[in-house]
Amino acid sequence: MRSAARTATAAILAAALLAACGDRGGARPSSPPASAADSAVSLVDDAGRTVTLPRPARRIVALVPSVTETVVALGAADRLVARTDFDKGPAVDRLPSIGGGLDPSVETLVSLHPDLVLGWETTGRPELRNRLTALGIPVFSIKTEDTTDVFRAVRNLGRLTGRARAADSLAASLRAELAAVRASVAGAARPTVFYMAWNDPPLTAGPKTFISQVIEVAGGRNAFADATALWPTVSIEEIVRRQPEFVVVPTGEQGSTKVEELKRAAGWRELRALREGRGVRVPAEVVNQPGPRLGEAARAMRDAIHPELRP
C-alpha cells in the first residue's frame, strides 16, 4: 500500500495542434471534418499543465496501475505498448515491462515510441518529467487521491484515447455501483474502521482519500477521520486508545495469515476488534486501486464490515 501513499512526478509537453483544413479556393470543396479518432485533443492535466495531442493517443505508456486498469476498462488496451512491474492481468501480461512506475527504465520507455505517457500528479520529483519532455514525449499527469480524481481520470482518459462515450458509460456504471452499495447499508449501524495501509509503522487512510470514502459508502466510519494527512502514520497506542470496531487488512494471495499474526503482535493484541473476530481482510488488488473497480472495492468493504448484509 506504500504505492498508494507515495506519488512521483510527471509533467506535460504541449505538442503542436494540427491546422484545420479549409476551403483554399472556390473550385475546391472543403475537406470533411475530422472524425473523433483523428481530431486534436487539448486538456489540462492534474498538475495544471496543458497537454495537446494532434490526435487521440495510439501508443500509451501508463506509469500508474489504476490508470492502466482504466485504459483497459475503456476498451483501449490495444493502445498500451508497455506495462510496469505492478500491472497484472491478461490485457497487459504480454506487454514488455519498463520497471517501476516511479523509476521506470527511460531507455526502454523511449524505445517503444509512445505518443503519450500517463504519469503521477505530484511535482516532488521532476527528473522523469524533464527527461521525457526533453525527448519530445508528452506526459499527462493524473491525481489518484480521492473518488473525484477517479471520475476525472475516467473522463480525461476517454478524451485522450478518443473513447469519450465509453468513458461516460464507465463513469455512469461506477456511480450506479456505489449508489447501490450505499443504499444497501441505509439504516445499518456505522462501525468505526481502522484501515491498515501498512503495519510497521502503522499507516492508515486519511479522510480525503478514496479508501476513506469507500469506507463511508460501505457503511462505516474512518477511525482516523480527524487526520490531516492523506496517509498518516499513527501510533499503536493511539489505535488502541480509539478501539476501532473493525480492523481491515488489505491482503494478496499470501495474506491469509496476516490477521492471525496481528492478534499475537505486541500492541495489536490489545485491540478488542482483533480478539473478538473483527479483524477482516479485503483484496488489496481491488481496494487499493483508485480506478474502474471502485464499485467492487465498496462491495468488498461492505461485506467485510457488515457481514450480516453479505449476499
Secondary structure, DSSP 8 states (H G I E B T S, - for coil): -HHHH-------------------STTS-------TTTS-EEEE-TTS-EEEESSS-SSEEESSHHHHHHHHHTT-GGGB--B-TT--STTTTTS-B-B-SSSB-HHHHHHT--SEEEEES--S--HHHHHHHHTT--EEEE--SSHHHHHHHHHHHHHHTT-HHHHHHHHHHHHHHHHHHHHHTTTS---EEEE-SEETTEE---TTSHHHHHHHHTT-EETTTT--SSS-B--HHHHHHH--SEEEEEE-TT-TTHHHHHHHSTTGGG-HHHHTT-EEEEEHHHHT--STTHHHHHHHHHHHH-GGG--
